[in-house]
Structures are given as structure tokens and as C-alpha cells.
Amino acid sequence: MNSTLDQWEVLEAVVQLGSFAAAAQTMNRSQSTISYAISCLQEQFKVPLLEMKGRKAQLTEAGKALLADVEPLLSGFRALEKKAASLAAGGESELRLSIDSIFPNERLFAALAELTRLYPYILPQLHKSAFLSSVQEFQTFGADLCITGLPAREHFIKPILEIRMLAVARADHPLHAVKRQLTRLDLIQRVATIIEGATGPEPKRQPHTPSQKYVAVNTIEAAIEAVRSGMCFGWLPVYRIEPYLSSGELVRLRMPIGGERLVRLFLVAKDIDSTSREKNYIADLLGANRDLEML
């Protein structure tokens, strides 16, 4: 007779709880049923799996090795049971999230980690890019939720975050040699780095004057490195460049107006589905029920 997952679950319970009686009470079975399951396992493998240390049941070395190999199967089977129960109740097995790349990665992955901890059967599908359009993301990626600065009015929208963008350049950039407040003429004589995203037929870009010389990049990381190189100046998210500002490597440009911009991000849902616990949970983690924050 082959061993069963149930028998291994019994062994795991006995070890975790320390006794046959405690395992029987927790699993709502008779103590004789628990003893029989353990006996079947030991007979099948011809080695003792448990030994008594005082009044506590502990694994033998063979038991430790075998249970360690089985535990991933037990975890996978439990996740399968949870997934089946969720699907039967109308839950989700996959969530598609489209996130503007300016949204903090630390917040995003903390939320995803918490989601998958509570719902381990969920497989998040993630699309990150600059200047995401909620319309495009719902149509082409099949997104369930979108965080974007370009929401569509017909969708359900909640502002969740305002991000400060600061005009900066490396400390030795020629713009810092100008001993007065900068003018538009000063700026257009130098090269800016502009973040752009491929949204729809025409790419979306950071605001800039038509005559501004610029190098276009499609990630915030590339924009930061372009400014750090000394080749460009640019408007960068403060929370991403704080170490460089604190060290003096990057310095704020002296501008009478426009030196600081605010980017407002929205959590956007195509529709409201109150029955999807998983979707509602990740929406809450991303800020659906919090006041608008500034970063």
C-alpha cells in the first residue's frame, strides 16, 4: 500500500503539536486513527519515523529527511485546495496589474508579497512602463487594475499618490555656474533627459518646451543615470534621488517657477467587483482606502 498525503499530514501534525492526543484533537479524529496512520507510514518505509522524548513525539533522523521531502507536496496540495475553494466561490486565480514605472517598487512588491501570502494560489501578472494609459492597458493587457497618471473618465478612479519631481543636474553641470535664476533660454541651450512611454500611436513624454534639446529614455533609472553622467539635466522623482541630493552629487536647479512638479497617480479599475476578495485586497494594499499621499 502506498503512503497518502493524509498520512503525511498526520505525521506533520503530531510533530508540530508534540503528541498523538493533540494531533487527534486538532484534526478532529480519534487517537487510534492518528496512531494507525503513523503505523502505516512506518510499515511502508520500514524505518521508525517518530520517537518519544519524554512525553513529546519527535522525528527520527529518517523521519526528518522524509518529511522534508514531502512538505513541498503538502504545501502545494493545500494551495490547490484553497485555489479550488476560491474558484468555486467566484474568486480569482490570476490578477493582471498595470503599474506606471514611477510608482515606488518598494510599495508595489510589498503589496504583492502580502497578497500572495494571504492568497498563495494567486499568480500576479505585472506590466510596468512609463506613461501607461488605463484604456490601453485594459484593452491590450487585460488589466484588472491600473496605476497611472493617465486615467480615463469612464473608469472607476481613486487618486492615491502625488510624487514630487525636481529639476536637477550634477553638481558640476554648466547650469549651476549661472549665478542667477535660470531662464528658458538657459535651459534650451543644454540637453535635457525626457522620460517617454509608448502609449497608443503617439508616445507620451514629460512636459518640455518645443525648442528644448533632449535625450528620450523609457525608464526612470535611465533618466537618473543620464543626469548623473553630467550630460543632461532633468525632472526626476525626489524619492528616487534622495541619496544623490543628500550627498551633493545632484543639485536642484535655480528656477523661478517650474523647478518642482507634481505627478498624481490614480488607481483605476475597469469595473467594481465586490465579490472578488483578491482584487479588492490588492486594491486596498495599493491605496484604494487611504487618503491621497505625497511622496
Backbone bond lengths (Angstrom), bond angles and torsions (degrees), N, CA, C in turn:
res aa  C-N    CA-C-N  psi(-1)  N-CA   C-N-CA  omega(-1)  CA-C   N-CA-C  phi
1 M - - - 1.464 - - 1.528 109.06 -
2 N 1.334 116.74 131.05 1.458 121.20 179.01 1.517 110.28 -78.67
3 S 1.338 115.52 152.18 1.460 119.29 175.77 1.523 109.59 -72.00
4 T 1.328 115.19 158.71 1.460 121.02 -179.09 1.523 109.78 -119.92
5 L 1.324 115.17 160.22 1.467 119.52 176.54 1.522 110.61 -61.22
6 D 1.320 116.19 -35.03 1.457 119.57 179.73 1.529 110.82 -61.41
7 Q 1.327 117.25 -41.74 1.456 119.90 178.98 1.531 111.42 -63.28
8 W 1.305 115.76 -39.80 1.464 119.23 177.79 1.524 111.36 -68.01
9 E 1.321 117.43 -34.78 1.464 120.19 175.08 1.518 110.75 -63.88
10 V 1.321 116.70 -37.98 1.461 120.72 176.54 1.526 110.07 -62.13
11 L 1.342 116.25 -47.36 1.465 119.29 178.41 1.523 111.24 -59.24
12 E 1.303 116.56 -44.49 1.465 120.81 179.16 1.520 110.79 -59.62
13 A 1.328 117.18 -42.81 1.468 121.41 -179.42 1.524 111.31 -65.16
14 V 1.333 117.16 -41.88 1.464 120.60 179.04 1.523 110.41 -60.77
15 V 1.340 116.15 -43.06 1.463 120.31 -178.80 1.530 110.75 -67.56
16 Q 1.316 116.47 -45.12 1.468 120.19 -177.24 1.525 111.87 -67.25
17 L 1.332 116.86 -37.08 1.462 121.07 -175.65 1.522 112.44 -93.77
18 G 1.325 117.21 -16.18 1.450 120.86 171.95 1.509 117.17 92.53
19 S 1.344 117.56 -8.49 1.469 118.58 -178.89 1.516 110.50 -158.66
20 F 1.334 114.90 160.17 1.463 120.96 177.06 1.532 109.80 -66.48
21 A 1.322 115.71 -38.63 1.468 119.28 -177.03 1.522 111.09 -65.47
22 A 1.328 116.53 -43.13 1.468 119.77 -179.92 1.517 110.73 -65.95
23 A 1.340 116.71 -39.71 1.466 119.89 178.23 1.526 110.68 -64.20
24 A 1.343 115.92 -41.21 1.459 119.68 179.58 1.526 111.06 -62.45
25 Q 1.325 116.82 -42.08 1.457 120.52 -179.58 1.532 111.30 -66.37
26 T 1.332 116.77 -43.68 1.468 120.91 -178.22 1.525 111.50 -67.52
27 M 1.327 116.82 -39.67 1.465 121.25 -177.23 1.525 112.82 -88.72
28 N 1.350 114.79 1.05 1.473 120.71 178.50 1.532 111.22 57.43
29 R 1.323 115.27 48.86 1.462 121.88 177.69 1.520 109.10 -132.07
30 S 1.314 114.61 167.89 1.464 118.67 176.01 1.527 109.32 -77.75
31 Q 1.325 115.89 154.86 1.458 119.40 -179.48 1.519 110.91 -65.98
32 S 1.352 116.28 -30.24 1.465 119.06 178.75 1.527 111.02 -67.63
33 T 1.330 117.03 -33.73 1.469 120.49 177.25 1.527 110.65 -65.94
34 I 1.312 115.78 -39.82 1.463 120.66 177.84 1.533 109.83 -64.23
35 S 1.320 116.63 -46.32 1.468 120.84 -179.72 1.527 110.89 -61.93
36 Y 1.331 116.20 -39.61 1.457 119.85 -178.42 1.537 110.68 -65.65
37 A 1.336 117.66 -41.23 1.463 120.87 179.21 1.527 111.16 -61.12
38 I 1.332 116.67 -42.20 1.461 120.47 179.64 1.527 110.17 -67.40
39 S 1.330 116.26 -40.34 1.465 120.39 179.56 1.522 110.92 -62.36
40 C 1.331 116.54 -40.85 1.475 120.29 178.85 1.518 111.38 -62.13
41 L 1.328 115.96 -41.52 1.467 119.48 178.92 1.522 110.55 -63.13
42 Q 1.318 116.79 -46.89 1.461 119.94 -177.05 1.517 111.41 -66.32
43 E 1.332 116.50 -35.11 1.456 119.82 177.51 1.526 110.94 -68.49
44 Q 1.344 115.64 -38.60 1.466 120.05 -179.53 1.523 111.10 -63.47
45 F 1.343 117.42 -41.38 1.467 120.75 -173.36 1.527 112.86 -98.86
46 K 1.331 116.69 -4.82 1.469 121.33 174.58 1.528 113.00 60.75
47 V 1.333 116.02 24.50 1.472 120.24 176.31 1.529 108.04 -138.82
48 P 1.327 117.28 148.19 1.470 119.26 174.27 1.528 110.25 -71.03
49 L 1.328 116.28 133.55 1.463 121.04 -179.37 1.522 112.14 -102.24
50 L 1.328 116.09 -24.87 1.459 121.59 -178.38 1.517 110.38 -126.95
51 E 1.319 113.25 152.67 1.459 120.04 171.38 1.516 108.02 -142.45
52 M 1.314 116.97 150.68 1.456 121.47 -178.14 1.531 109.26 -93.06
53 K 1.316 115.34 126.26 1.462 122.09 173.02 1.524 106.59 -113.78
54 G 1.337 114.65 97.57 1.446 118.56 -170.69 1.521 108.97 71.48
55 R 1.324 115.99 -120.82 1.471 119.92 177.77 1.523 111.42 -105.91
56 K 1.326 117.22 10.31 1.464 121.24 -175.48 1.524 110.61 -111.30
57 A 1.357 115.33 133.10 1.469 121.17 177.66 1.520 109.41 -83.06
58 Q 1.328 115.63 128.04 1.464 120.91 178.96 1.522 109.94 -130.13
59 L 1.324 115.59 153.74 1.451 120.77 179.74 1.525 110.99 -72.15
60 T 1.310 114.81 142.93 1.464 120.11 167.68 1.533 107.63 -77.22
61 E 1.329 116.70 174.05 1.461 119.63 177.73 1.522 110.64 -61.10
62 A 1.340 116.78 -40.28 1.467 119.97 177.30 1.521 110.48 -64.99
63 G 1.326 115.84 -40.54 1.470 119.50 179.04 1.516 111.91 -62.76
64 K 1.345 116.88 -40.85 1.463 120.70 178.60 1.526 110.76 -61.16
65 A 1.318 116.04 -44.93 1.471 119.84 -177.37 1.523 111.49 -65.29
66 L 1.338 116.01 -44.02 1.472 119.25 -177.19 1.531 111.33 -71.00
67 L 1.325 117.06 -42.96 1.468 119.11 -179.29 1.528 110.78 -65.49
68 A 1.340 117.22 -34.85 1.469 120.19 177.94 1.516 111.14 -61.13
69 D 1.334 116.80 -35.89 1.468 120.39 178.86 1.527 111.66 -73.43
70 V 1.312 116.53 -29.46 1.470 120.48 -175.61 1.526 112.15 -85.88
71 E 1.332 117.81 -27.65 1.467 120.46 -173.58 1.529 113.90 -56.32
72 P 1.348 119.97 -39.61 1.471 117.68 175.49 1.532 112.99 -60.04
73 L 1.340 116.76 -34.21 1.464 119.91 177.48 1.516 111.09 -68.48
74 L 1.328 116.61 -39.47 1.465 120.25 177.98 1.528 110.72 -63.84
75 S 1.342 115.97 -44.23 1.472 119.62 179.22 1.523 111.00 -63.12
76 G 1.333 116.06 -42.03 1.460 119.62 178.66 1.507 112.44 -64.20
77 F 1.328 117.06 -39.67 1.464 120.40 179.94 1.526 110.98 -67.99
78 R 1.342 117.04 -38.84 1.473 119.77 177.61 1.529 110.56 -64.84
79 A 1.325 116.20 -40.72 1.463 119.39 176.69 1.523 110.72 -62.50
80 L 1.337 116.19 -39.16 1.461 120.36 177.56 1.521 111.13 -62.28
81 E 1.321 117.19 -42.78 1.467 120.64 178.82 1.528 110.80 -62.95
82 K 1.357 116.32 -42.94 1.465 119.49 178.50 1.521 111.61 -63.64
83 K 1.331 115.78 -40.84 1.460 120.17 178.96 1.525 110.73 -62.79
84 A 1.336 117.01 -44.62 1.459 120.80 179.73 1.527 110.73 -62.36
85 A 1.343 116.28 -42.07 1.467 119.81 179.28 1.523 111.01 -64.47
86 S 1.345 115.80 -39.82 1.466 119.58 179.54 1.523 111.38 -66.04
87 L 1.345 116.33 -44.27 1.467 119.74 179.00 1.513 111.44 -63.32
88 A 1.331 116.09 -38.22 1.463 119.57 178.40 1.520 111.50 -64.57
89 A 1.351 115.69 -29.21 1.466 120.12 179.45 1.521 112.38 -92.79
90 G 1.335 116.70 9.62 1.462 120.56 179.14 1.499 114.14 86.45
91 G 1.342 118.29 18.47 1.453 121.84 -178.93 1.515 113.13 -79.67
92 E 1.343 115.24 -174.66 1.462 122.05 -175.88 1.525 110.04 -106.35
93 S 1.318 116.74 147.63 1.461 120.86 170.02 1.529 110.74 -109.12
94 E 1.320 116.79 -12.90 1.463 122.35 -179.26 1.510 108.72 -147.74
95 L 1.312 116.62 139.58 1.461 122.13 174.83 1.522 108.65 -125.72
96 R 1.327 115.58 130.97 1.463 121.02 179.35 1.527 108.62 -106.15
97 L 1.327 114.78 121.19 1.458 121.47 -177.39 1.519 109.67 -120.07
98 S 1.316 116.31 128.85 1.465 122.45 174.15 1.522 107.70 -110.06
99 I 1.326 116.73 120.73 1.460 121.56 -170.99 1.524 109.52 -127.26
100 D 1.324 115.97 125.73 1.464 119.43 174.40 1.518 108.65 -61.96
101 S 1.332 115.92 138.72 1.466 120.62 -173.70 1.515 113.25 -66.45
102 I 1.330 118.44 -12.82 1.459 119.83 178.18 1.528 111.25 -79.27
103 F 1.345 117.34 -15.40 1.462 120.27 178.34 1.524 108.24 -68.09
104 P 1.340 117.81 136.83 1.477 120.18 -174.20 1.529 112.69 -61.43
105 N 1.326 116.21 126.12 1.464 120.94 178.34 1.521 112.21 -60.37
106 E 1.319 116.66 -36.37 1.467 120.20 -179.16 1.521 110.65 -59.39
107 R 1.320 116.92 -44.13 1.467 120.19 178.85 1.523 111.17 -68.02
108 L 1.322 115.39 -42.66 1.463 119.67 -177.08 1.522 111.24 -60.79
109 F 1.329 117.02 -51.74 1.464 119.15 -174.03 1.518 112.47 -76.39
110 A 1.331 117.75 -24.01 1.465 119.66 171.24 1.527 110.00 -65.30
111 A 1.336 116.26 -41.16 1.466 120.39 177.94 1.522 111.44 -65.73
112 L 1.333 116.89 -42.89 1.464 120.19 179.40 1.528 111.31 -65.57
113 A 1.332 116.63 -37.85 1.463 120.05 178.31 1.525 110.65 -63.77
114 E 1.330 116.57 -41.38 1.464 120.38 179.00 1.526 111.11 -67.81
115 L 1.337 116.19 -39.05 1.472 120.32 177.59 1.528 110.59 -60.63
116 T 1.321 117.29 -49.38 1.465 120.09 -176.24 1.522 112.03 -74.32
117 R 1.326 117.03 -20.32 1.465 118.88 173.55 1.523 110.21 -69.22
118 L 1.329 116.11 -43.91 1.461 120.18 -178.50 1.524 111.78 -79.33
119 Y 1.332 116.65 -34.48 1.472 121.53 -179.82 1.536 108.19 -124.85
120 P 1.335 117.96 76.93 1.469 120.93 -172.95 1.519 114.47 -64.92
121 Y 1.324 118.17 -15.00 1.464 121.50 179.63 1.524 112.64 -84.70
122 I 1.338 116.86 -7.58 1.461 120.85 -179.62 1.527 109.81 -77.78
123 L 1.322 116.02 134.33 1.461 121.24 174.76 1.530 108.36 -111.63
124 P 1.347 118.42 101.66 1.464 119.74 179.03 1.526 111.26 -71.28
125 Q 1.322 116.29 134.64 1.465 122.55 172.95 1.524 106.56 -110.77
126 L 1.320 116.60 124.93 1.456 121.21 -169.93 1.515 111.42 -119.34
127 H 1.333 115.56 133.46 1.464 121.25 172.33 1.527 107.94 -125.98
128 K 1.350 116.41 118.84 1.461 121.15 -179.82 1.514 109.02 -119.23
129 S 1.329 115.54 134.53 1.457 120.50 177.33 1.522 108.08 -164.19
130 A 1.315 115.91 166.90 1.466 120.94 177.15 1.523 110.37 -83.81
131 F 1.316 116.31 144.71 1.467 123.62 175.84 1.536 112.11 53.86
132 L 1.311 115.53 50.55 1.458 119.63 176.76 1.523 110.36 -67.15
133 S 1.312 116.15 140.79 1.460 122.61 173.11 1.521 107.85 -102.60
134 S 1.337 116.92 125.70 1.462 119.46 -179.93 1.521 110.98 -60.67
135 V 1.330 117.72 -36.39 1.471 120.97 179.51 1.518 110.15 -60.35
136 Q 1.332 115.89 -49.54 1.465 120.72 179.94 1.522 111.66 -63.49
137 E 1.308 116.61 -41.06 1.462 119.97 -176.82 1.524 111.80 -67.42
138 F 1.317 117.29 -38.59 1.462 119.92 178.00 1.534 110.75 -69.84
139 Q 1.316 115.97 -35.40 1.471 119.47 -176.76 1.521 112.77 -79.62
140 T 1.344 117.04 -44.59 1.470 119.52 -171.51 1.519 113.46 -96.45
141 F 1.324 117.23 -35.40 1.461 120.36 -177.99 1.520 111.67 -96.91
142 G 1.324 116.74 -15.36 1.464 120.05 -176.74 1.512 112.39 68.59
143 A 1.337 116.13 36.34 1.459 120.86 -175.49 1.528 111.48 -63.67
144 D 1.335 114.67 144.22 1.464 120.66 171.85 1.528 109.99 -88.23
145 L 1.337 115.89 -38.27 1.459 121.85 178.07 1.521 108.26 -138.62
146 C 1.321 114.34 151.94 1.466 119.44 -178.68 1.523 108.65 -139.07
147 I 1.325 116.60 136.98 1.461 121.58 169.62 1.516 106.76 -111.23
148 T 1.326 116.04 118.45 1.456 120.35 -171.22 1.521 110.32 -153.10
149 G 1.316 114.46 159.16 1.461 120.50 170.47 1.511 111.70 -95.95
150 L 1.350 116.59 1.83 1.466 122.32 -177.56 1.530 110.05 -124.21
151 P 1.341 117.88 67.37 1.460 118.97 -178.32 1.524 111.71 -79.06
152 A 1.327 115.67 161.16 1.458 121.53 174.38 1.528 108.47 -103.14
153 R 1.297 116.62 141.78 1.460 120.34 -173.12 1.520 113.54 -65.33
154 E 1.335 116.67 -27.85 1.457 118.30 -175.24 1.524 112.71 -78.76
155 H 1.325 118.36 -5.23 1.455 121.18 179.98 1.527 110.68 -97.03
156 F 1.321 116.01 169.11 1.461 121.40 178.20 1.525 108.35 -84.98
157 I 1.331 115.97 120.01 1.463 122.05 -166.96 1.524 110.18 -125.03
158 K 1.342 115.57 137.67 1.463 121.31 174.52 1.529 108.45 -136.97
159 P 1.350 119.07 116.76 1.467 119.62 174.66 1.527 110.08 -66.69
160 I 1.336 116.96 130.46 1.467 119.64 -174.99 1.523 113.87 -122.00
161 L 1.330 117.94 -23.99 1.458 118.32 -171.91 1.519 110.96 -156.14
162 E 1.330 116.11 137.19 1.458 122.03 169.80 1.523 108.59 -114.57
163 I 1.319 115.90 127.96 1.464 121.50 -175.54 1.525 109.68 -113.24
164 R 1.311 116.20 127.31 1.463 121.73 179.62 1.522 109.93 -78.37
165 M 1.325 115.37 129.06 1.467 122.37 175.54 1.525 107.49 -113.33
166 L 1.308 116.64 127.41 1.457 121.63 -174.77 1.525 110.10 -116.90
167 A 1.357 115.40 136.40 1.468 120.25 174.79 1.524 108.67 -77.22
168 V 1.341 115.75 118.62 1.463 120.14 -175.45 1.528 110.08 -138.53
169 A 1.307 114.55 162.92 1.461 122.41 171.87 1.523 107.76 -150.00
170 R 1.322 115.59 163.57 1.462 118.65 178.13 1.526 109.43 -62.37
171 A 1.319 116.09 152.90 1.467 120.74 -172.90 1.524 113.06 -57.41
172 D 1.346 118.11 -29.70 1.465 120.84 -178.40 1.530 112.54 -98.58
173 H 1.333 117.43 14.21 1.468 120.28 179.20 1.530 110.21 -68.64
174 P 1.329 118.25 143.69 1.474 120.88 -178.67 1.521 114.32 -56.14
175 L 1.313 119.22 -27.34 1.464 119.73 179.78 1.527 111.89 -63.54
176 H 1.332 116.81 -27.46 1.467 118.87 178.65 1.528 112.02 -77.42
177 A 1.317 116.36 -12.34 1.467 119.23 178.02 1.521 111.79 -80.16
178 V 1.338 117.15 -13.28 1.464 121.73 178.17 1.526 107.95 -75.81
179 K 1.324 117.54 117.16 1.462 121.73 -172.69 1.530 111.93 -90.85
180 R 1.290 115.81 45.76 1.464 122.16 176.09 1.525 106.70 -160.17
181 Q 1.319 114.98 177.89 1.456 117.14 176.60 1.535 109.81 -70.83
182 L 1.302 114.94 142.54 1.459 120.29 -174.67 1.524 111.39 -75.71
183 T 1.323 115.49 147.93 1.456 122.10 175.52 1.524 109.30 -110.28
184 R 1.304 116.58 171.01 1.462 120.81 177.38 1.529 110.26 -60.54
185 L 1.339 117.35 -36.55 1.456 121.04 178.85 1.530 111.20 -61.98
186 D 1.330 116.34 -39.32 1.465 119.57 177.12 1.528 110.44 -60.35
187 L 1.322 115.58 -42.81 1.473 119.93 -174.79 1.520 111.94 -69.69
188 I 1.324 117.14 -42.75 1.468 118.71 -174.15 1.533 112.30 -71.99
189 Q 1.327 116.57 -12.61 1.463 118.99 175.73 1.531 112.14 -82.50
190 R 1.308 116.32 -8.85 1.468 121.99 179.32 1.521 109.88 -115.92
191 V 1.318 115.75 165.96 1.471 120.94 -177.84 1.524 109.94 -93.66
192 A 1.312 115.46 129.78 1.465 121.71 174.99 1.518 109.43 -100.56
193 T 1.319 116.14 156.96 1.456 119.71 167.57 1.522 107.56 -103.70
194 I 1.311 115.68 132.33 1.466 122.33 -175.77 1.523 108.25 -121.96
195 I 1.331 116.00 128.59 1.462 120.72 176.55 1.525 108.10 -85.01
196 E 1.326 115.86 131.63 1.450 120.04 178.25 1.519 110.22 -131.49
197 G 1.323 114.78 156.93 1.460 120.80 177.73 1.510 110.00 -134.83
198 A 1.329 116.55 144.89 1.470 121.35 -179.42 1.519 109.18 -86.28
199 T 1.313 116.89 86.87 1.458 122.72 179.51 1.518 109.23 -116.46
200 G 1.322 116.87 110.34 1.456 119.74 -179.43 1.518 111.12 75.69
201 P 1.314 117.87 -165.98 1.467 121.56 -176.70 1.526 113.43 -67.70
202 E 1.333 117.12 -28.62 1.467 121.08 -179.92 1.528 109.64 -114.57
203 P 1.339 117.87 129.62 1.468 119.42 179.15 1.523 111.36 -66.25
204 K 1.322 116.55 143.41 1.458 122.87 174.79 1.522 108.80 -91.53
205 R 1.333 116.40 139.48 1.461 120.75 -178.29 1.523 110.51 -132.19
206 Q 1.320 115.40 160.42 1.454 120.10 171.40 1.530 109.65 -58.76
207 P 1.326 117.13 148.80 1.468 119.76 179.10 1.531 111.03 -59.69
208 H 1.326 115.65 139.85 1.465 121.04 176.33 1.528 108.01 -161.67
209 T 1.325 115.79 157.03 1.461 119.80 178.27 1.528 109.59 -72.69
210 P 1.344 118.00 148.11 1.473 120.65 -177.52 1.523 113.70 -56.28
211 S 1.338 116.87 -30.79 1.464 120.01 -176.73 1.534 113.68 -89.43
212 Q 1.329 115.96 2.50 1.464 118.62 -177.44 1.534 111.69 -73.18
213 K 1.329 116.55 130.12 1.460 120.79 171.54 1.529 108.24 -77.68
214 Y 1.326 116.52 135.40 1.466 116.99 -177.34 1.527 111.72 -151.60
215 V 1.314 113.61 159.80 1.467 123.17 170.41 1.516 106.38 -112.28
216 A 1.330 117.35 121.21 1.464 121.50 -178.39 1.527 109.74 -88.62
217 V 1.322 115.48 134.47 1.471 122.19 174.62 1.519 107.60 -130.63
218 N 1.326 116.17 159.29 1.467 117.86 -176.86 1.519 114.03 -111.63
219 T 1.333 117.67 10.59 1.464 120.38 173.99 1.524 109.65 -136.48
220 I 1.315 115.21 153.38 1.460 120.31 176.83 1.527 110.21 -66.77
221 E 1.330 115.69 -36.74 1.465 119.30 179.50 1.529 111.07 -59.77
222 A 1.336 116.06 -41.67 1.470 119.67 179.22 1.521 110.80 -66.52
223 A 1.324 117.34 -39.02 1.467 120.63 178.72 1.532 110.57 -62.86
224 I 1.325 116.11 -42.54 1.463 119.89 179.31 1.533 110.42 -62.07
225 E 1.328 116.58 -44.67 1.463 119.42 -179.05 1.532 111.52 -67.48
226 A 1.332 116.72 -33.38 1.465 119.33 177.19 1.525 110.63 -63.32
227 V 1.333 116.48 -40.36 1.468 120.18 178.79 1.522 109.91 -71.72
228 R 1.313 117.62 -41.14 1.468 120.49 -179.90 1.528 111.73 -63.83
229 S 1.323 116.91 -26.68 1.468 119.89 -179.90 1.519 112.11 -69.19
230 G 1.335 116.69 -19.80 1.456 120.80 -176.33 1.513 113.48 91.53
231 M 1.325 117.34 -6.48 1.459 120.90 -178.53 1.522 111.76 -75.20
232 C 1.337 116.93 -33.09 1.465 121.24 -170.85 1.528 111.38 -130.10
233 F 1.315 114.60 163.40 1.456 121.56 161.76 1.527 105.93 -113.32
234 G 1.319 116.76 168.11 1.456 118.07 179.43 1.514 112.34 -177.07
235 W 1.342 114.65 167.62 1.455 122.07 175.49 1.529 107.50 -94.93
236 L 1.321 116.09 116.20 1.450 121.55 -174.49 1.531 110.36 -124.26
237 P 1.334 117.71 151.05 1.470 119.91 179.80 1.527 110.98 -67.26
238 V 1.331 114.93 126.90 1.465 120.13 -174.31 1.525 111.27 -58.33
239 Y 1.316 117.46 -41.43 1.467 119.16 -175.57 1.526 111.98 -64.45
240 R 1.346 117.05 -22.18 1.465 120.37 -179.86 1.534 112.65 -88.00
241 I 1.316 116.98 -19.34 1.481 119.09 -175.44 1.525 112.64 -116.24
242 E 1.330 117.80 10.21 1.463 120.30 -178.54 1.529 113.41 -54.05
243 P 1.346 119.70 -42.13 1.483 117.77 178.22 1.519 113.22 -60.79
244 Y 1.340 117.41 -36.26 1.461 121.20 -179.05 1.527 111.06 -74.79
245 L 1.330 116.43 -31.97 1.464 119.40 175.26 1.530 110.23 -69.98
246 S 1.332 116.87 -42.79 1.466 120.79 -178.80 1.518 111.78 -64.98
247 S 1.340 116.62 -36.41 1.467 119.91 -178.91 1.522 112.31 -79.47
248 G 1.340 117.45 -13.69 1.461 120.57 -177.69 1.511 113.73 87.69
249 E 1.324 117.32 1.39 1.464 119.63 178.95 1.530 110.87 -65.37
250 L 1.330 116.51 -43.03 1.465 122.16 174.54 1.517 108.79 -109.37
251 V 1.328 115.56 141.46 1.466 121.22 -176.61 1.522 108.71 -131.01
252 R 1.318 114.85 140.67 1.466 120.66 178.91 1.529 110.61 -66.19
253 L 1.324 115.67 138.89 1.467 120.52 177.61 1.523 110.06 -77.95
254 R 1.338 115.05 142.48 1.467 120.13 178.84 1.529 108.86 -82.95
255 M 1.329 115.02 101.18 1.456 120.50 -178.72 1.527 108.91 -128.15
256 P 1.335 117.94 136.86 1.472 119.74 -179.04 1.524 111.98 -66.15
257 I 1.312 117.31 -39.90 1.459 122.48 175.82 1.532 108.59 -142.74
258 G 1.293 116.13 156.05 1.457 120.09 174.98 1.508 115.42 85.00
259 G 1.334 116.61 0.22 1.451 118.64 -178.86 1.525 113.23 -72.80
260 E 1.320 115.84 -19.45 1.466 120.61 176.85 1.522 109.16 -130.14
261 R 1.310 115.88 133.18 1.454 122.16 178.60 1.526 108.65 -123.61
262 L 1.316 115.28 157.10 1.457 121.03 175.52 1.527 108.80 -116.60
263 V 1.309 115.63 130.12 1.464 121.50 174.26 1.515 107.26 -108.17
264 R 1.323 116.26 119.42 1.469 120.47 179.44 1.522 109.32 -96.67
265 L 1.324 115.23 128.00 1.452 121.39 178.01 1.524 110.31 -105.78
266 F 1.326 114.85 143.65 1.460 121.85 -177.74 1.526 109.54 -120.85
267 L 1.316 115.57 142.27 1.459 121.13 167.83 1.521 106.67 -90.87
268 V 1.327 115.61 122.10 1.467 120.85 -172.71 1.521 109.78 -121.38
269 A 1.322 116.06 132.13 1.464 121.92 175.03 1.522 108.43 -120.33
270 K 1.317 115.34 140.24 1.463 119.80 179.03 1.518 110.66 -67.28
271 D 1.324 115.57 -37.02 1.460 121.09 175.93 1.522 107.93 -152.05
272 I 1.308 116.36 168.53 1.458 121.79 178.52 1.519 108.10 -101.52
273 D 1.331 115.51 119.25 1.458 121.29 -179.84 1.520 108.12 -119.39
274 S 1.315 116.38 94.51 1.461 120.33 -175.44 1.524 112.24 -70.27
275 T 1.332 117.88 -12.72 1.466 120.55 -178.53 1.524 112.63 -87.30
276 S 1.326 118.14 -13.83 1.464 120.88 -178.23 1.523 109.39 -88.33
277 R 1.306 116.31 97.13 1.463 120.26 -179.83 1.519 111.11 -62.28
278 E 1.335 116.16 -40.58 1.455 120.53 -176.56 1.531 111.37 -65.62
279 K 1.329 116.18 -44.72 1.466 119.52 -179.69 1.529 110.62 -66.35
280 N 1.318 116.63 -42.12 1.459 119.91 179.72 1.529 110.93 -65.77
281 Y 1.321 116.29 -35.19 1.462 119.86 -178.12 1.531 110.62 -68.11
282 I 1.329 117.57 -46.71 1.461 119.18 -179.97 1.525 110.50 -67.23
283 A 1.342 117.63 -33.33 1.464 120.18 176.51 1.527 110.63 -63.05
284 D 1.334 116.88 -41.38 1.467 120.40 177.36 1.530 110.82 -64.21
285 L 1.329 116.62 -42.46 1.461 120.08 -179.87 1.525 111.91 -63.14
286 L 1.328 116.47 -31.49 1.465 120.87 -178.51 1.526 112.65 -85.72
287 G 1.332 117.03 -4.53 1.467 119.13 173.18 1.505 116.70 119.26
288 A 1.323 119.12 12.29 1.466 121.02 -175.31 1.524 112.50 -61.40
289 N 1.326 117.40 -32.09 1.461 120.70 -176.01 1.524 112.93 -112.99
290 R 1.337 115.97 19.08 1.459 119.60 175.60 1.526 110.16 -108.68
291 D 1.328 115.44 157.91 1.465 119.68 174.14 1.525 109.63 -67.67
292 L 1.320 115.13 157.11 1.461 120.72 177.56 1.524 109.83 -57.72
293 E 1.327 116.69 128.83 1.469 122.48 -179.88 1.516 110.39 -107.81
294 M 1.333 114.91 156.54 1.461 119.96 172.55 1.517 108.71 -117.27
295 L 1.326 115.10 137.32 1.463 121.00 -177.79 1.523 109.63 -124.06
